Amino acid sequence: MTKYLLAGIDGSPQSTAAARWAAGEAVRRGLGLRLVHAQTWLDDIHAGPAQPTDVRALTLRMLSDAQQDVRRSHPGLEVLAEVIGTGDPAGDPADELAGAASAAELLVLGSRGYGGFTGLLIGSVGLAVAARCEVPTVLVRDTGNERPGGPAGGEIVLGVDTRSPSDDVIDFAFQQASRHGAVLRAVHGWAPPPVWGYAGWVPPQAEADQFRAIEAELLADALTGWREKYPEVVLIEDCRVGTGSSALVDLSADAALVVVGRRRRPHRAGMRIGPVAHAVLHHAKAPVAVVPHD
């Protein structure tokens, strides 16, 4: 297997959803699928009184079950499964997954949260991987609909930073829309000028229209040339008042995929996801693709 998609497996319903989503995407791209489990010391805890050899056998059984599940749905798909990592307490599963994904075209993980906060949909490992991985990372919820295209007729929703648009992020979204025959909605959220506060944030109509036109032009400029590169993609330019993250979260309810960018940072201390991507990962109802860019 030379080109493949990578999916992280931990035995949870969310990772099963991720494997199924990744399998459908791999078939559509004509690639193989590699299922991996990043072994940690927590595996021993979850296994209770089982011996180390039993823990490994349970892990391999979990991977084998995931592999067979994918093969039943996609009998022609090449699927490999393996354990990565040493299980060292000092090891970091996020680093293991990010490292394993370096040769893949895409990393797919299940999205789940802990702590009882309603709406928080991503765990610490998933967030750390999305912040470090050098290839696009997709976080998938367990919704019962793990098709790579998401809900039937769902749009690909792209968050656009009009002040600093990234070709890598925009191109990924256009490729996904083209591959799935989906409509691409490019979204830009903008905040009203502070001076509008004097009137309770209700601006004069002339001023509101002027600012809307300016922001819409910025979005159009950011997308210049992309319609011509992907003429088969139906593109909707969606410029709205409010934060970009709230717009993306709202649109995620009916979306096939939400695409956001994450700026690469040179040092580990700077490995953070950015406020928009962070909010979308926690609250979106659709799979979220985080695309690294310079």
N, C-alpha and C positions, 0 to 999 in steps of 0.2 A: 504494500500500500504506500504510494508515494505522496498523493495528495488526499487529504482527509479533513473531516470535521472532528472536533474533540468534544465529548460530553462528560461531565463529572457525575459520578454515581455514588450515592451514600445510603441507598436503601429506602429513602423517604419517598412519599408520593410526588413531591416536587421534582426530585431527580428523575423519577420515572417519566414525568411529563417532559422534562428537559431532553431525555433520551429519545422520546417519540418525536418531539419537535425537531431535534437534530437529525433524526433519521429521514424525516420527510424533506428536510432542507438538503441533506446529502444526496438523496435521489434526484432532486430537482437540479442540483449542481453537477451531477455525474461524478460524485466523489465517494470515497469510502468513509466509514464511521469508526472512530476509536473511542471505546468506553473506558474510563479510568476511575479508580478509587484512590484518593490520596490518604494513605494509611497514617493514622495518628495514634497517640497514646490513649485517646478517648475510645478507640475501638475496643481496647481491653476492658475499659470501664463498662461500656455498653454490653459487652459480652458476659458480664457477671463472673461466675466462678469458672468459666471455660479456660482451658489451658491455651498458651500461645499458639500451639499447632491447631487447636480447635478454632481459635479466632481467625486464623488465616483461612481455614477451610470454610468458615462461615462467610468470610469476605469474598472468597472465590465463588461460593455458591450464589451470593448476592449478585455478583457481576455476571455469572452465567445465566441467572434468571433474567436479568435485564437484556442480555444479548439475545436470548431466545425470544423474549417478548418483541424486540425490534425485528428479528428475522421473520416472525410470524406475520407481521404487518408488511414487511418489505423483503420478500424472499430472495430477491436478486441483489440485495445490498451486501457489500463486503463489510463485515462487522468484526472488529477485534476488541478484546477486553483484557485489561491487565491492572495490577496493583502497582502504584508508584509510591515513592517515599519509603522511609525506614521505620517509621513509628517512633522515632526518637522524640522524647518530651520537648526537646529544644527545637524540633522541626516545625516549620510553618506550612500548613496545608495550602495556604494561599500562594506561597512561593512555589510549592510543588506543582500546583495546577497551572500557574502562570508560566513556569518553565516548560512544562509538558506541552503547553499550547504554542510555544514559540515556532514550531514547525507546522502548525495547523493553519487552515484558512479561517477558522472560526472556532470559538470556545462557547459552549452552551452549558449553563448551570441552572439548577432549580432555584427558585426565589422563595425564601421563607424568612419570617422574623420571629424573634423571641421576646419575652418580657411582658406580654399581655397588652401591648399598645395596639389598639385597633387601627388597621390601615398601614402599619409598618410591615412591608412585604419582603424585606431582604435581610438575611443574616450577616454577621460580621465577616465571615469568610467570603461570601459572594461580593460584598462591598469592597473588601481588600483586593480580591482578584480583579474586579473591574477597574480598580484604581492602578493596578500594576501591569496588567496584561498588555502585550505589545500587538496583539491582534484583536479585532472586534470581539466583544463578549456579549452574549445574549443571555438575559435572565428571564426564565420562564416560570409562570405560576402554574399550580395544579388547578385547572378550571374545568377539566373534563373535555376540553377541546384543544388538543395539542398539535393540531395541524399547523405546518409551518406558515400557512397563509392566514392563520387565525380565523376569526369569525368570517363566515361567507360574505364576500363583498367588502370586507374591511379594508380601510385605507392604510397605506404606509404613512405615518405621521413623522415629519422631520422638524426638529427644532433648529432654527437658523439664527446664528449670532451675526446680525447684519453689520456690526462694527468690525468683526474679524471672522468672516466666513471661512470655513475649512473645506478645501476641495475633497479631502479624504472622507469627511462625514457626508457631504452632499453626494459624492459619487456612490458611496455605499447605499444610500437611500434610493438613488435612481436605479442602481443595479437591482436592488430588491424589488422595487416596483415593476421593473421590466421583467424580471424573472418570474414574478407571480401574476403578472397581468393586472396589477392593482393600481388604483389611483394614488398619486403621491400628493399629500397635503403639506406644503412648506409653511411653517408657523413662525411668526415673529410677534412677540409680546412687547409692548412698550409702555412706559410709565408717563402719565401726564406731567407737564412741567409743574414744579412746586408753586409757581405763582397762581395756579388755578385754585389753590387752597383758599384764597380770599373769598371766593364765591361758593364755598362748600364743594369744591371740585366739579362744579358745573360750569364749563367754559362757555364763552360766547360762541355761537355757531360758527362764525367766520374763523375764529382761532382753532376750533376743533377740526374743522375741515382742512385747514392749512397743515396742521400737525399730522393728521391722518395721511395726507398726500405725501408729506415728507417721508414718513415711516414706510409707506407702501413703496415709494421709489427706492428706498434703501434695500428693501426686500427684493424688489425686481432686479436691482443692480447685483445683489449677491447671487442671483440665479442666472445671470447673463451667460449665455452660451450653452446652458444645460438642456434647454428644450431642443436645441439643434443636435446635441450629442445623443439624446434619447428621444427621438421624435415619436416613438410608440407609446411613451408614457404620458398619461393625462395628468397635468400639473395644476394644482390649485394653490394660489398664493393667498395665505390667510394672515392678515395683519390685524391685530386686535389690541385694545387697551387692556393692560394688566400684565402680570408677570408671565414670562415664557413658561415657567414650570407649571403654573396653575392651568394655563391653556392646554399644555400637553397632557396633564393628568385628566382634565375634563374630556379631551378628545380620545383618551386611551380606552374609554368604555366600549367604543365600537371599532377600535382600530385593530388591524392585523399585527402591527408592530410599531413601536415608537423608537425613533432613532435620535440619539443625542451624542454630542462630542465630549471628549475628555482630553485636556491638554497634557502632553507628556511632560514630565518634570525630571530633571537630571539626578536628584538626590532622593533617597528614601524618605527623608523628613518631609519632602514636598509631595509625597504620594497621596494626594487627595483628589476627590472626584469632581469637585466644582459644585456650586449651589444648585444649579438647574438639574444636572444629572442626579445629584444626591436626592433632591425632592422627588424627581420622577421615578427613580429606582424604588423609593420607599412607598410611593402611593399609586403608581400606575396600575391599571387593571389588565393591560395587555403585556405581552413580552416586550422587553426593552433591550435595544442594542446600544452598547456603549462603544464608540469608535474612537481610538486614540489618534491624536494628531499633534503636529508640531505647532 
